[in-house]
Amino acid sequence: MPKTLLKNAKVVNENSIFETDVLLEGDFIARIDTDISDTNAHVIDLKGDLLLPGIIDDQVHFREPGLTHKGTIATESRAAIAGGITTFMEQPNTVPQTTTIEKLEEKFAIASKDAFANYSFLFGGTNDNLEEMKRLDKNACSGVKLFLGSSTGNMLVDDEAVLEKIFSNTEMVISAHCEDEGTIRANLAKYQEMYGDNIPIELHPIIRSEQACYLSSSKAIALAKRTGARLHVFHVSTGIETDLFTNAIPLEEKKITAEVCIHHLWFSDADYAEKGTLIKWNPAVKTKTDREKLWKALLDDRIDVVATDHAPHTLEEKKNPYTKAPSGGPLVQHALLAMLQKEKEGIISLEKMVEKMCHNPAKLFAIDRRGYIREGYYADLVQVNRNSQEEVKKDNIFYKCGWSPFEGVTFDSKVVRTFVNGHLAYDNGVFSEKKNAKRLTFNR
């Protein structure tokens, strides 16, 4: 088996930072120690750069099948490894939707050929596919996704009886998009009557309001408590919602967990004036106060995971009037850099960042041997130089859509190398032609 010896690494792992060497053998980390020597290994001197576990992104939309003019599993996972993300979990609202076991396995087949990063997919719940969901093995994929707010096709699950049955009949993690549909529709109708299709983008967080988020999240949490379901609330966006979650018990014992996304930690409603629909997301980017409360909940462990909700659209689509401009944006290439920037600003420590982006997703979804730098674990690793500036520009963006909400931002760190299962997949701007990604396995 091929061996790679990483010398002079500054490892960030399990609430510790230490200097060491790391020996990779085949897909795995074989040894972690000082002064390792191996004459059969290819040696790379990290010269004191950070070495992190590969980032695990539990929420992406890579648009394949059916929406491949926006992105594909190949293009977006390639951008992901350039950003240090070595594992992704892709969402079911593609065309066709991933709401049958057959369609789920078709996605896995695409990823087995095209993915640059390790992969799994979420199975989509609907008002009428409960029996299909019951057939799903608990280790088949990363979990079940429920849209409790607007989505494409028929993926809005708004039948109370069906929700109760879904929550009562799956052992898997139920990941939920929580926004109250009735509230959103009433708000949208009000402003459409005033503005037609040209609703000012600044009204987006008023239409998709904190009340819409809180009503839906609190309802889902109450249902999870009543049924004993394992609930993970995606992309929490408001301060008021953070009080729904606890830090009184360790993550391993939590039945109800929460995720926050990069855009809700970086932007606020003050940025709509400059960015417009480029930062139109669902749930909406809200106030500076909401952002501050999200950071507080992340740091005190009420919020467990940081993810991207990477959801590319073309610039032409995003430039449509408010009612026709789709929500979502590309983030996987720059998520780690954005968090490292916040570390440099003193907002979060490196250890806490790694916990939220690597360790906790692995724990939460019971992923087999990933998310840590440990002997015997898969060698998913990211080398980061903390002294290299990198400006986000059109010519260094790898997303198929060709744009980023971070364009013009200069980050004070750089992803130098990314290893996927021991293979050097990305090296100083150059991608390996060999794909060494694997389907995730789980210990449930």
C-alpha positions, 0 to 999 in steps of 0.5 A, spaced: 500 500 500 502 507 498 505 510 504 505 518 505 509 521 511 507 528 513 512 531 517 512 537 522 504 538 522 501 542 527 495 537 528 488 540 531 484 534 534 480 533 540 480 539 543 488 539 543 493 543 538 500 539 538 506 538 533 507 531 530 508 527 524 502 523 521 504 516 517 498 515 512 498 507 509 493 506 504 486 509 506 488 510 513 492 513 518 497 508 520 501 512 526 501 519 529 508 520 533 514 525 533 520 523 529 517 518 524 521 515 519 519 510 513 524 509 507 518 507 503 513 513 504 513 519 500 515 525 505 511 531 505 514 537 510 508 541 512 513 546 515 508 547 521 502 548 517 495 546 521 493 539 519 485 538 521 481 532 520 477 533 513 471 537 514 464 533 514 458 538 511 452 535 513 448 539 508 449 540 501 445 541 494 449 538 488 443 539 483 444 532 480 440 529 477 436 534 473 439 540 475 445 540 472 446 546 469 447 549 476 452 544 479 453 536 479 456 531 484 463 532 480 463 539 479 461 541 486 465 535 490 471 538 486 470 545 489 469 542 496 475 538 496 479 545 494 475 548 501 477 542 505 471 538 505 472 531 504 465 528 506 458 531 504 451 529 505 447 531 499 439 533 499 433 529 496 430 535 492 433 534 486 429 532 479 427 526 480 426 527 488 430 522 492 424 519 495 424 512 493 430 507 495 431 506 487 432 513 486 437 513 492 441 508 489 441 511 483 445 517 486 450 513 490 451 510 483 453 517 480 457 518 486 461 512 486 464 514 479 464 522 479 465 524 487 471 527 489 469 527 496 466 521 500 459 521 500 452 520 502 445 522 501 439 523 505 432 520 503 426 525 502 420 524 506 413 526 503 406 526 505 405 519 501 412 515 502 412 513 509 411 505 507 418 506 502 421 510 508 420 504 513 423 499 508 430 503 508 435 500 512 438 505 518 445 504 515 443 505 508 444 513 508 445 519 512 438 520 514 431 522 513 430 529 510 423 533 511 421 540 509 417 543 513 417 549 509 417 551 502 420 546 497 420 543 490 415 538 488 411 535 493 416 535 498 413 539 503 410 535 509 404 538 512 400 533 514 400 532 521 398 525 521 403 523 517 409 527 520 407 523 527 408 517 523 414 519 520 417 521 527 414 514 530 417 510 525 424 511 523 431 510 527 434 514 523 436 522 524 430 526 521 433 532 519 428 538 518 428 544 514 423 548 519 419 554 517 412 555 517 408 555 511 402 558 513 406 564 516 410 565 509 404 565 505 401 570 508 407 575 509 408 574 501 401 575 499 401 582 503 408 584 500 406 581 493 400 586 493 404 592 495 410 590 490 408 585 485 414 581 483 419 586 485 419 586 492 425 589 495 430 583 497 430 587 504 423 584 506 426 577 505 427 576 512 420 579 514 417 574 509 421 568 512 420 571 519 423 569 525 416 567 527 415 562 521 422 559 523 420 559 531 413 556 530 416 550 525 422 549 529 418 549 536 413 544 533 418 539 530 421 539 537 415 538 541 413 532 536 420 529 537 420 529 544 413 526 544 415 520 540 422 519 542 425 521 535 432 523 533 431 530 530 436 534 527 434 541 526 438 544 519 440 551 518 437 555 525 437 562 523 434 566 529 436 568 536 429 566 539 430 559 536 437 558 540 433 557 546 429 551 544 436 547 544 440 545 550 447 544 552 446 541 559 448 534 556 453 531 552 452 531 544 452 523 544 446 523 549 442 528 545 436 526 542 435 533 539 440 537 535 441 543 531 446 546 525 448 553 523 450 555 516 456 559 514 452 564 511 448 565 517 454 566 521 457 571 516 452 575 513 446 580 516 440 583 513 445 589 513 448 586 507 442 585 502 443 592 500 450 590 497 449 583 495 441 583 493 439 576 491 446 573 491 444 572 499 437 570 498 437 563 502 431 560 506 431 560 511 433 568 510 439 571 513 436 575 519 439 581 523 446 582 526 442 581 533 440 574 530 447 573 528 450 574 535 445 569 538 447 564 533 454 565 535 453 565 542 449 558 542 454 555 537 460 557 542 456 554 548 454 548 545 446 549 544 448 548 537 452 542 535 454 543 527 456 548 522 455 546 515 454 550 508 447 548 505 451 549 499 446 550 493 448 553 487 444 557 482 446 561 475 447 568 476 442 569 471 437 565 475 439 569 481 438 576 478 431 575 477 426 579 480 425 577 488 419 572 487 423 569 481 430 569 484 431 562 487 434 561 494 441 558 495 448 560 494 455 556 493 459 555 499 463 549 500 469 552 497 470 557 502 466 555 508 473 553 512 476 559 510 470 563 513 471 560 519 478 560 520 477 568 518 473 568 524 478 564 529 483 570 527 478 575 529 478 572 536 470 569 535 472 562 535 478 557 537 481 552 532 479 547 537 472 549 537 471 550 530 474 543 528 469 540 534 463 543 530 465 542 523 469 535 524 468 531 530 460 533 531 458 531 524 461 524 525 458 523 532 451 525 530 450 521 524 454 515 527 459 515 521 464 510 521 472 512 522 471 519 520 472 526 523 478 525 527 485 524 526 486 518 530 490 511 528 486 506 524 481 512 522 480 514 514 486 519 512 481 525 511 486 531 512 486 538 510 493 542 510 492 549 512 497 555 511 495 561 516 500 566 513 497 566 506 492 571 503 487 569 498 482 573 495 476 570 492 475 572 485 472 569 478 478 566 476 479 562 482 472 559 483 471 552 482 463 552 482 460 550 476 455 556 477 462 561 477 460 565 482 461 566 490 457 570 495 464 571 498 467 575 491 472 580 493 473 578 500 480 576 502 481 570 507 488 570 511 488 563 510 489 558 505 487 550 504 494 547 501 492 540 501 486 535 502 487 528 503 481 523 501 482 516 504 490 517 504 490 520 497 492 527 495 486 529 492 488 537 492 495 540 492 496 547 491 490 549 486 491 542 482 486 536 483 488 529 482 485 526 476 484 519 481 478 519 485 479 516 491 472 517 495 468 512 498 460 511 500 460 513 508 458 507 512 455 508 519 455 505 526 448 505 528 
